[in-house]
Amino acid sequence: METLTEIAAVIARHVSKDGFNATPIERVTLVRSSTVTMPMPNVYRPQLVLVVQGRKEVALGDRVFRYAPGRYGVVTYDLPAIGHVIEATPDKPYLCLYLDFDPVMLGDLALRVPPPPGTPSLPIGKTVSDAGAGLLDATLRLLRLLDDPAALPVLGPLAEQEILYRLLAGPDGARMRHITSSQGRLAQVGRAIAWIGKNFRDRFSIERLAAEVGMSSSSLHEHFRAVTAMTPLQFQKQLRLQDARSLMLVQDIDATTAAFHVGYESASQFSREYRRHFGEPPARDIARLRASPALAVVA
């Protein structure tokens, strides 16, 4: 806990506002929220997510992952999920670190670090675990470099490699290797996820998607759901709804225009699915977000 307290102190020194804060460390982003937030959608990239202070929940399909101080998550694919901060105050804000995985660095280490013993992990593309002392120590060493910019170019990659080593050698090691693999069913699922990410505004069938990645429809459906906790069409729907929400919020366009822009052919269907997903009809939801921007921090 002493290490975790020091990590929180370093983050607090270098974060001046709520939300996502870029850092001089290329792949590290620091997050702060001084209040609980409403559930907000986000597409999580392959990355490490370490909660240092406060608590949050993330829903991926029908699964809910709970973070507390000292718990970390590993994401191995681009996944649409909904997260919200459930414990935070101005005196003790929610603090979190994101480290995007460098595929080249990770691939090199995966060749040199033997897989951990035991049963292979389930293929789900997101998980949450308790951080061990080695992972916390390496994270602290990396963050301390924010106070030593002259040493950052030399020591930063070493600390980042140690973090990746701790993950590869730990209980998530087999799951981490999915990121670097180009063979097998999970690699094909990864290609299906990427294809949907590029084409989610267009109509497609499961047969079309299966042909794109070289799988049978039944095999794709089974393995895709195992990785994402969703079917391919549910995955597409989440991306469409998230995109439409962003368009309405940022570009100030109406719900019908947003619906057609992201691929819906029926404004009424869009409104029904939007309300089921976000809890409010489009206009009311966007008004709520604009009225309380502090509640809309992406966790």
FENMONOR-V890131 format. One record per residue. PHI is phi in degrees with one decimal (999 if undefined). OMEGA is omega in radians with two decimals (999 if undefined). BURIAL is I if it has 24 or more other ideal C-beta (glycine too) atoms within 12 Angstrom, else O. Layout:
BEGIN
phi->(PHI & PHI)
omega->(OMEGA & OMEGA)
burial->(BURIAL & BURIAL)
END
This chain:
BEGIN
phi->(999 & -63.2 & -63.6 & -62.0 & -63.0 & -68.9 & -59.8 & -60.5 & -65.1 & -64.6 & -61.1 & -59.6 & -67.1 & -105.7 & -117.0 & -103.0 & -150.2 & -68.9 & 109.2 & -86.3 & -124.9 & -68.2 & -131.3 & -65.3 & -82.1 & -49.3 & -104.9 & -105.2 & -124.4 & -110.0 & -122.5 & -135.9 & -142.9 & -91.6 & -148.8 & -64.7 & -126.8 & -79.2 & -58.2 & -126.6 & -78.4 & -160.5 & -99.4 & -83.1 & -86.6 & -58.4 & -167.7 & -98.7 & -122.4 & -118.1 & -87.8 & -107.7 & -151.3 & 84.5 & -141.1 & -147.5 & -127.0 & -129.8 & -103.5 & -121.7 & 59.1 & -96.8 & -110.5 & -120.2 & -111.0 & -112.2 & -108.1 & -135.5 & -54.7 & 87.9 & -104.3 & -126.1 & -118.0 & -117.2 & -114.2 & -112.5 & -141.0 & -73.6 & -127.4 & -79.1 & -141.1 & -123.8 & -123.9 & -153.4 & -76.6 & -113.4 & -148.0 & -170.8 & -140.5 & -59.0 & -77.9 & -137.3 & -71.6 & -68.1 & -129.9 & -149.4 & -118.2 & -113.5 & -123.8 & -69.7 & -76.9 & -86.3 & -62.6 & -68.9 & -62.7 & -65.6 & -63.1 & -64.3 & -67.5 & -61.5 & -74.5 & -102.6 & -102.9 & -65.6 & -60.6 & -65.1 & -70.6 & 110.3 & -71.8 & -57.0 & -71.2 & -63.9 & -79.7 & -48.8 & -81.4 & -148.1 & -150.5 & -131.0 & -140.6 & -83.0 & -76.5 & -82.0 & -60.6 & -62.4 & -67.2 & -65.6 & -61.8 & -65.5 & -63.6 & -63.0 & -61.7 & -65.6 & -70.3 & -60.0 & -68.3 & -62.4 & -94.1 & -138.4 & -60.0 & -67.1 & -85.8 & -56.2 & -61.5 & -89.7 & -89.0 & -57.3 & -61.0 & -67.3 & -66.0 & -64.2 & -61.8 & -66.0 & -59.7 & -64.0 & -60.4 & -59.7 & -70.9 & -65.3 & -87.2 & -99.0 & -64.9 & -97.6 & -59.2 & -64.4 & -65.8 & -60.7 & -67.9 & -61.7 & -64.1 & -95.5 & -80.8 & -112.6 & -123.7 & 92.6 & -62.5 & -68.4 & -65.8 & -65.8 & -62.6 & -58.2 & -69.0 & -65.4 & -60.8 & -64.4 & -65.0 & -62.9 & -57.5 & -87.7 & -124.5 & -67.8 & -77.0 & -98.6 & -73.3 & -154.0 & -105.1 & -63.6 & -66.4 & -63.7 & -63.3 & -60.6 & -64.9 & -61.1 & -109.4 & 74.9 & -126.4 & -77.1 & -61.2 & -68.0 & -67.0 & -61.2 & -59.2 & -64.8 & -74.7 & -64.0 & -67.7 & -64.1 & -82.7 & -108.5 & 62.8 & -144.5 & -81.0 & -56.9 & -72.5 & -65.2 & -61.1 & -59.6 & -61.0 & -62.0 & -63.9 & -62.6 & -67.0 & -63.6 & -64.9 & -63.4 & -61.0 & -62.9 & -61.9 & -66.4 & -74.9 & -88.4 & -98.1 & 57.8 & -101.0 & -79.6 & -64.0 & -64.6 & -62.5 & -63.2 & -59.0 & -68.6 & -64.2 & -91.2 & 114.2 & -73.6 & -103.7 & -133.4 & -66.0 & -69.2 & -64.1 & -58.1 & -62.9 & -63.8 & -69.7 & -62.7 & -64.7 & -63.6 & -79.9 & -107.1 & 89.2 & -144.0 & -64.7 & -52.7 & -61.9 & -69.0 & -64.6 & -66.2 & -63.0 & -64.8 & -63.6 & -71.1 & -73.7 & -132.8 & -60.8 & -67.0 & -82.7 & -103.8 & -67.5 & -76.0 & -91.1)
omega->(3.12 & 3.10 & 3.14 & 3.11 & 3.13 & 3.08 & 3.13 & -3.13 & 3.12 & 3.14 & -3.11 & 3.13 & -3.00 & 3.12 & -3.05 & -3.08 & 3.07 & 3.14 & 3.14 & -3.10 & 3.08 & 3.14 & 3.05 & 3.06 & -2.86 & -3.00 & -3.09 & 3.04 & 3.12 & -3.07 & 3.06 & 2.97 & -3.13 & 3.11 & 2.99 & -3.07 & 3.03 & 3.10 & -3.10 & 3.13 & 3.09 & 3.00 & -3.11 & 3.11 & 3.01 & -2.99 & 2.95 & 3.07 & -3.12 & 3.08 & -3.05 & -3.12 & -3.08 & -3.11 & 3.05 & 3.05 & 3.09 & 3.10 & 3.06 & -3.04 & -3.14 & -3.14 & 3.11 & 3.14 & -3.08 & 3.14 & 3.02 & 3.13 & -3.12 & 3.06 & -3.12 & 3.05 & 3.03 & 3.08 & -3.05 & 3.10 & 3.00 & -3.00 & 3.04 & -3.11 & 3.14 & -3.11 & 3.02 & 3.09 & -3.10 & 3.07 & 3.12 & 3.05 & 3.08 & 3.14 & 3.14 & -3.05 & 2.97 & 3.12 & -3.06 & 3.09 & 3.00 & 3.02 & 3.07 & -3.13 & 3.00 & -3.05 & 3.13 & 3.13 & -3.13 & 3.14 & 3.12 & -3.14 & -3.12 & 3.10 & -3.04 & -3.11 & -3.13 & 3.12 & 3.10 & 3.13 & 3.07 & -3.09 & 3.10 & -3.12 & 3.04 & -3.02 & -3.12 & -3.00 & 3.07 & 3.09 & 3.11 & -3.09 & 3.04 & -3.14 & 3.07 & -3.11 & -3.12 & 3.14 & 3.12 & 3.13 & -3.14 & 3.11 & 3.12 & 3.13 & 3.12 & -3.09 & 3.09 & -3.14 & 3.02 & 3.10 & -3.11 & -3.02 & 3.13 & -3.12 & -3.03 & -3.10 & -3.09 & -3.02 & -3.14 & 3.13 & 3.13 & 3.11 & 3.11 & 3.09 & 3.13 & 3.08 & 3.14 & 3.09 & -3.13 & 3.11 & -3.13 & -3.11 & -3.08 & -3.05 & 3.12 & -3.06 & -3.14 & 3.12 & 3.13 & -3.11 & 3.08 & -3.10 & -3.03 & -3.06 & 3.07 & -3.09 & 3.01 & -3.06 & -3.10 & 3.05 & 3.09 & 3.06 & 3.09 & 3.10 & 3.09 & 3.10 & -3.14 & -3.13 & 3.11 & 3.13 & 3.14 & -2.99 & -3.00 & 3.12 & -3.10 & 3.05 & 3.04 & 3.11 & 3.09 & 3.11 & 3.12 & -3.13 & 3.14 & 3.12 & -3.13 & -3.05 & 3.05 & 3.12 & 2.96 & -3.12 & -3.10 & 3.13 & 3.12 & -3.12 & -3.11 & -3.05 & 3.12 & 3.13 & 3.11 & -3.11 & -2.95 & -3.03 & 3.12 & 2.94 & 3.10 & -3.12 & 3.03 & 3.10 & 3.11 & -3.11 & 3.13 & 3.12 & 3.12 & -3.10 & 3.10 & -3.14 & 3.14 & 3.12 & 3.12 & 3.13 & -3.13 & -3.08 & -3.02 & -3.06 & 3.07 & 3.05 & -3.07 & -3.04 & -3.11 & 3.12 & 3.12 & -3.13 & -3.12 & -3.12 & -3.09 & 3.00 & 3.09 & 3.08 & -3.12 & 3.12 & -3.13 & 3.08 & 3.10 & -3.11 & 3.13 & -3.10 & 3.10 & -3.12 & 3.11 & -3.04 & -3.03 & 3.06 & 3.13 & 3.01 & -2.98 & -3.05 & -3.12 & 3.13 & -3.13 & 3.10 & 3.12 & 3.14 & -3.12 & -3.13 & -3.08 & -3.08 & -3.14 & 3.14 & -3.04 & 3.07 & 3.09 & -3.08 & 999)
burial->(O & O & I & I & O & O & I & I & O & I & I & I & O & I & I & O & O & I & I & O & I & O & I & O & I & O & I & I & I & I & I & I & I & I & I & I & I & I & I & I & I & I & I & I & I & I & I & I & I & I & I & I & I & I & I & I & I & I & I & I & I & O & I & O & I & I & I & I & I & I & I & I & I & I & I & I & I & I & I & I & I & I & I & I & I & I & I & I & O & O & O & O & I & I & I & I & I & I & I & I & I & I & I & O & I & I & O & O & I & I & O & O & I & O & I & O & O & O & O & O & I & O & I & I & I & I & I & I & I & O & I & O & O & O & I & I & O & I & I & I & I & I & I & I & I & I & O & O & O & O & O & I & O & O & O & I & I & O & I & I & I & I & I & I & I & I & I & I & I & I & I & I & I & I & I & I & I & I & I & I & I & O & O & O & I & I & I & I & I & I & I & I & I & I & I & I & I & O & O & I & I & O & O & O & O & I & O & O & I & I & O & I & I & O & I & O & O & O & O & I & I & O & I & I & I & I & I & I & I & I & I & I & I & I & I & I & I & I & I & I & I & I & I & I & I & I & I & I & I & O & O & O & O & O & I & O & O & I & I & O & I & I & I & I & O & O & O & O & O & I & I & O & I & I & O & O & I & I & O & O & I & I & I & O & I & I & O & O & I & O & O & O & O & I & I & I & I & I & I)
END
